[in-house]
Amino acid sequence: MINIGKSIRMERIMNRETGKTVIVPMDHGVSVGPIEGLIDMAKTVDMIADGGANAVLGHIGLPKYGHRRSGKDIGLILHLSASTSLSPYPNKKVLVNTVENALRLGADGISIHINIGDECESDMLRDFGNIAIECSYWGIPLVAMLYPRGPNIKNEKDIECVKIAARVGAELGADFIKTNYTGSPETFRKVVEGCPAPVLIAGGSRLTDEETFKMIEGAMQAGAKGLSIGRNVFQHKNPTAFVKAACMVVHSNASAKEAMDYLKDSGE
């Protein structure tokens, strides 16, 4: 039986015509504090929404202190996992919110973070399983951020490690898997082929515009269903134009060059 509630909420965080999504995570305030682009969250969300992003993602503070101010509507995904860069165990993510509370706050989707290979992987996987069951019960989409991170992980973009991380997300019931891009369409296609759930690419550290668009283009060629990129968007000097260009690649099959040309024409 189709879960009508989940279907309706899915349409709020993805493009119903393309079946793909552009998500901008803004949960960094917990992990690294009030960095550039997150000082005035409402202003940033407005710019992201004007660019045509499908959803923003953040903690309780996002809807409480700055989800919307004016302009276009945008989907809201609330993040349940947290740790800070000051912790002696920054890769150990703990739950700081619940599915039911996120629904009360108006969330269209839920997200969690699991570091595969960390010493505390078992605790995070247990939480993942429980949250996936709750999301299924309440009919709310679940985005699982899964990264290979731990003492035995030498390369977080290693194809074999990323394949396992993505597959874990699908096996435990996530509706979208966010993980690292492996560097080329050829290698990332193996990640997509090995994961029955839709795969989104993470942005990671700051890149040049050209590097970011080439990464998005490569991921889409490999069969990804979109992106979940934060700092390269909200720290851009023109987030609205950047998001519009990224949406061209994701939803309209534009090339990285076409995205760059649009950005240059917009004055960037």
N, C-alpha and C positions, 0 to 999 in steps of 0.2 A: 504494500500500500504506500502511495506517495505521501510524504510528509508535507502537507500544504504550507505549514508555517515555515519550514526550512526553505521551501521553494521560493516563497515570497521574500524571505530575508536574503537569499542568494542573489535575487535580482537587484537588491539594494547595494551589493558590494561587487557586482560584476556587470559587464555589458551584456545584456540579454541577446543582442544580435550577433556578437562575435564569440560569446562564451569565454571571454578573456577579461582580465582585470588589471588595473593600475592602482596599487595600494601604496600609500606613503606612511610608513611607521614613524611615530613621534614619541616613542617610549623611552628615549635616551635620557630624559630628565632624571630618571631613577638611577640609571647606571653611571652616567657621567656628569649629571648636574645641568645647570642652565646654560647650555652652550648656544652659540650663535644660531639663530633661526627658531629657537624655542623660548626666547624671552617673552615675546608676545604671541602666545599660541593662537589666539583667535585671529589675529592678522595673518599669520602663516596659513592657517586652515582656509581662510577666505581666498588667499592667492592660489592655494593648491586646488580648491574647488573650482575657481574660475578657469583653471587650466584643463579641467575635465577629468580629474582623477576620480576613480570609482569609490574610494574609501580612504579614510585616515585611520591610524591604529595608535592606541596609546593607553595609558593607565586611567584610573578614576579621575585624576586631576584634569584630564583633557576635556571631558564633558562638563565637569564642575567649574573649571576656570577658563575655558577657552575653546570649546568645540566650534561654535558658530558665532558670527557677529552680524553678517548680512550676506546677500548674494545667493549663489546657487546652493542647493542642498548637496550633501555628500554622505556616503555610508560611514557608519561608526563601528569599528572593531575594538573591543576592549581586551587589553592584555592582562593575563592572570599571573604571569611569572615575573620575578624580580630578583636582582642582586645588584650590588654596587661595586664600582671599581676600587673602592677603599677596603673591601672585604679581603681577608686572607684566602677566601675561596670564591672568587668572582664568577667562576663557571658553574657554581652550584645555584640553581634557580629554585626558588621556593614560591608557593602559591600565596598571593596577597589579595585575592579577590575570588568571588564565586560566580558560577554561571547564573544563578538565580538573581544575585545582586546586579550583575551586569545587565540582565534583562530589565530590571527595575529602572536602571539608569538610561535605558533606551538603546542598548547595543543591538546592532544588526548582525554582529558576529563576535566570536571569541577567538583569542589567540593564546598560545602557550609556547614556551621555549624549552627545548631539551638539548643538552650537549652530549652527543653519543661518544662514548670513550672516556668520559670524566669519571673520577672515583665515585661520584655520587649519581652516576647514571641510573642505578636501580631505583633510587628515590624519585627521580624525575620521570622515569618510565611508569612507575606506579601512579603518580599524579596524572600523567598523560592518560592512562587507561581510565581512571575514574572520571576525568573531565570529559573524555570522549563519550562515555556512557551518559553523563548528564546532558551533554549537548544533543545527543540523539533523543533523549527523553523530552527535552524542551523544544526541539526542532530549531536549533540555532547552528549556523555554520561554524566549523572549527578550522582555524588556520594554525598549523603546527610548524614552528621554526625548528628545524633540525640541522645541527652542524656537527661535523666530526671535530671534537675538541677534547684533548686529554693528554696525559703523559706519554702515551704510546702513539699519538697522532703526530707524525712528522710534517705532514702537508695537509692542511685543512681543505684543499681543493683536489686532493688525490681522487681519481675517478672511482676506485674501488671503495674508498671510505664514504664518498658522497652517495654512491649507489646504495650502500647499506643504510645510511641515515635516511634517505628519501623513502626507501622501502619500509622501514620501521614505521614511518608516519602513516603510510597507506594501510599497513597491516593492523595498526591500532585504531584506525577509524577516522583520521583527519579528512576534511573535505578539500583542503588545499595544503600543499607541502611547500614551505619556503626553505631553500637551501642554497649552498654556494654554487656559483657558475664555475665549471671546471676548466674554462679557458678556450674552448673551441666548440663549434657546433657538432663536430664528430664525436667528441668525448661526452658532451652533455646529452646528446641523443641517447646514449646508453643509459644515462640516469633516467630520462623520461620513459624509455622503453621498459625499464625495470620497475617502474612505479605506476600502478593503475590509477592513482589519484592525480589530479592536475598539479603540475609543478610550477612554482614561481621562483624567480631568481632574487637573491639578496644583493644589496648594493655594496655593503662593506665600507671600507675606508674611502676617503675622498679620491675621486678620479678626475681626469680632464673630461670635458663634455664629449669629446670625440671617443675617448676610451669607453665611457658609459654607454653611448649609443651603439658602438660596435658590440659591446657585451649584450645589450638588449637585442640587437639584430641577430647575433649568433644564437642566443637562447631561443628566440622565436623560430628561427630556421630549424632548430633541433626539436621543436614541438612543445616548448613551454607555453603555459597558458597566461603568462603575464609576469609582473614584477612586483616586488615589495622593497622599494628603495627609499631610504630616509635622508641621510646627510647630503647626498649628491643632489637632492631636491630642495629640502628646506634651508640648506645653506647656500644655495645658488643665488646669484645676485638678481635673478628674475625667475622665481619659482613657477610663475604662471606660464611663461613662455617655454620653460624647460619641460613642464608637465605636458603641455600641448604637443611638443615635439616627440616626447616619449609615447604619448597616446597614438601619434601617427604611426609609429613603428609597431606598437602592440595591436591596435585595432584596425589599422588601414594598410598594413604590410609595407609601410614605407621603409626605405633603406636608411642606414646610418647617415649616409651623405645627405639624403633629403632632409633628415631631421636637423643636421648641422646647418644646412642651407636655410631652413626655416628659422633657426635660432639666430643666425647672422642677420637675416632680413628683419627680424624683430628688434634688432639693435643690440644684440648680445654677441 
